[in-house]
Amino acid sequence: MAGVFLDDLDLRILRALQEDSSITNLELASRVHASAPTCLRRVRALKESGVIQREIAVLDRAKLGPTLTAVVEVSLDRQTAEDFDTFETFICAEPAVTQCYRVSPGPDFVVVAEVADMPEYDELARRLFKSSTNIRNVRTFFSTRRAKFEANAPIRLTAERE
């Protein structure tokens, strides 16, 4: 990350928090082999610098009722930076959309949406894709099984980066 220096302790803290951000500061200090005041100060600095954007709970969607995961490729007709920004703002405002990526090559965007069933997806697709005048192509894949889901990215320690 440009402008932010992360040392080995910061990286150990980030690894531990990605595994379980609900641990106490004392438990965090024990796991990363640092003092509690140091951990508290470091976590505060990581939040203030934006390295830690937010803390969330990862839910087991299957336990909340039926769910259908749609992975959608979207290609736009007009592909200016402004058009990309406009589409991104529009699509990210939709609560059912859980992920949105600009990609290259291929489609312009890959969007992941979570809905209850096929009728709910059909309504979502009509609302998001059929009403837009700048969408050239939409191709949707439906997940039949999720083998892995992680909200966190790998954190490599300094020695591992070399």
JOJO-V901654 format. One record per residue. RES is the residue in one letter. PHI is phi in whole degrees, 0 to 359 (none if undefined). D_CENTER is the distance of its C-alpha to the mean C-alpha in Angstrom with 1 decimal. Layout:
BEGIN
res->RES phi->PHI d_center->D_CENTER
res->RES phi->PHI d_center->D_CENTER
END
This chain:
BEGIN
res->M phi->none d_center->17.0
res->A phi->296 d_center->20.0
res->G phi->84 d_center->22.3
res->V phi->239 d_center->20.9
res->F phi->266 d_center->22.8
res->L phi->245 d_center->21.4
res->D phi->269 d_center->24.2
res->D phi->301 d_center->24.2
res->L phi->294 d_center->24.2
res->D phi->303 d_center->21.1
res->L phi->294 d_center->19.3
res->R phi->295 d_center->20.9
res->I phi->298 d_center->19.7
res->L phi->298 d_center->16.0
res->R phi->300 d_center->16.5
res->A phi->296 d_center->18.2
res->L phi->290 d_center->15.8
res->Q phi->291 d_center->12.8
res->E phi->290 d_center->15.3
res->D phi->198 d_center->16.4
res->S phi->279 d_center->15.9
res->S phi->272 d_center->18.7
res->I phi->292 d_center->21.4
res->T phi->287 d_center->24.1
res->N phi->298 d_center->24.8
res->L phi->296 d_center->27.9
res->E phi->294 d_center->26.1
res->L phi->301 d_center->23.6
res->A phi->302 d_center->26.7
res->S phi->295 d_center->28.3
res->R phi->292 d_center->25.4
res->V phi->259 d_center->25.1
res->H phi->61 d_center->28.9
res->A phi->217 d_center->29.1
res->S phi->281 d_center->30.8
res->A phi->299 d_center->29.2
res->P phi->298 d_center->30.0
res->T phi->296 d_center->28.5
res->C phi->298 d_center->25.2
res->L phi->301 d_center->25.1
res->R phi->296 d_center->25.9
res->R phi->294 d_center->23.3
res->V phi->296 d_center->20.4
res->R phi->301 d_center->21.7
res->A phi->294 d_center->21.8
res->L phi->295 d_center->18.2
res->K phi->289 d_center->17.1
res->E phi->296 d_center->19.6
res->S phi->280 d_center->18.6
res->G phi->89 d_center->15.0
res->V phi->297 d_center->13.9
res->I phi->266 d_center->12.8
res->Q phi->281 d_center->10.9
res->R phi->193 d_center->11.1
res->E phi->242 d_center->11.8
res->I phi->227 d_center->10.9
res->A phi->256 d_center->12.6
res->V phi->268 d_center->11.2
res->L phi->262 d_center->13.7
res->D phi->272 d_center->15.8
res->R phi->302 d_center->15.8
res->A phi->297 d_center->19.1
res->K phi->280 d_center->20.8
res->L phi->263 d_center->20.1
res->G phi->125 d_center->21.9
res->P phi->300 d_center->21.6
res->T phi->213 d_center->18.4
res->L phi->230 d_center->17.9
res->T phi->261 d_center->14.8
res->A phi->251 d_center->15.4
res->V phi->253 d_center->14.0
res->V phi->241 d_center->15.6
res->E phi->266 d_center->16.9
res->V phi->233 d_center->18.2
res->S phi->246 d_center->20.9
res->L phi->265 d_center->22.4
res->D phi->288 d_center->26.1
res->R phi->262 d_center->26.1
res->Q phi->235 d_center->23.7
res->T phi->275 d_center->24.3
res->A phi->302 d_center->21.8
res->E phi->295 d_center->22.7
res->D phi->296 d_center->22.1
res->F phi->298 d_center->18.6
res->D phi->299 d_center->17.8
res->T phi->297 d_center->19.5
res->F phi->297 d_center->17.7
res->E phi->301 d_center->14.2
res->T phi->298 d_center->15.4
res->F phi->298 d_center->17.0
res->I phi->289 d_center->14.3
res->C phi->287 d_center->11.6
res->A phi->282 d_center->14.3
res->E phi->280 d_center->14.6
res->P phi->300 d_center->13.5
res->A phi->290 d_center->13.4
res->V phi->279 d_center->10.7
res->T phi->258 d_center->7.4
res->Q phi->211 d_center->5.8
res->C phi->213 d_center->8.2
res->Y phi->232 d_center->9.4
res->R phi->278 d_center->12.9
res->V phi->229 d_center->14.7
res->S phi->200 d_center->18.2
res->P phi->279 d_center->20.6
res->G phi->101 d_center->20.9
res->P phi->292 d_center->19.2
res->D phi->279 d_center->17.8
res->F phi->222 d_center->14.5
res->V phi->239 d_center->12.6
res->V phi->239 d_center->11.2
res->V phi->246 d_center->10.2
res->A phi->232 d_center->12.1
res->E phi->245 d_center->13.4
res->V phi->229 d_center->17.1
res->A phi->284 d_center->20.1
res->D phi->197 d_center->22.3
res->M phi->295 d_center->23.6
res->P phi->300 d_center->25.5
res->E phi->292 d_center->22.4
res->Y phi->296 d_center->20.6
res->D phi->302 d_center->23.8
res->E phi->294 d_center->23.8
res->L phi->298 d_center->20.2
res->A phi->298 d_center->21.1
res->R phi->298 d_center->24.4
res->R phi->292 d_center->22.9
res->L phi->271 d_center->20.1
res->F phi->254 d_center->21.7
res->K phi->280 d_center->25.4
res->S phi->275 d_center->26.0
res->S phi->280 d_center->24.6
res->T phi->269 d_center->27.3
res->N phi->248 d_center->25.1
res->I phi->260 d_center->23.6
res->R phi->273 d_center->25.5
res->N phi->211 d_center->23.9
res->V phi->228 d_center->21.5
res->R phi->228 d_center->21.1
res->T phi->244 d_center->19.4
res->F phi->243 d_center->18.9
res->F phi->248 d_center->18.8
res->S phi->289 d_center->17.6
res->T phi->261 d_center->20.6
res->R phi->193 d_center->19.1
res->R phi->260 d_center->15.9
res->A phi->276 d_center->17.1
res->K phi->204 d_center->14.0
res->F phi->214 d_center->10.5
res->E phi->228 d_center->9.0
res->A phi->271 d_center->6.0
res->N phi->249 d_center->8.0
res->A phi->262 d_center->9.5
res->P phi->300 d_center->13.3
res->I phi->250 d_center->15.4
res->R phi->261 d_center->18.7
res->L phi->288 d_center->21.8
res->T phi->311 d_center->24.0
res->A phi->298 d_center->26.5
res->E phi->284 d_center->24.0
res->R phi->282 d_center->23.0
res->E phi->282 d_center->26.6
END
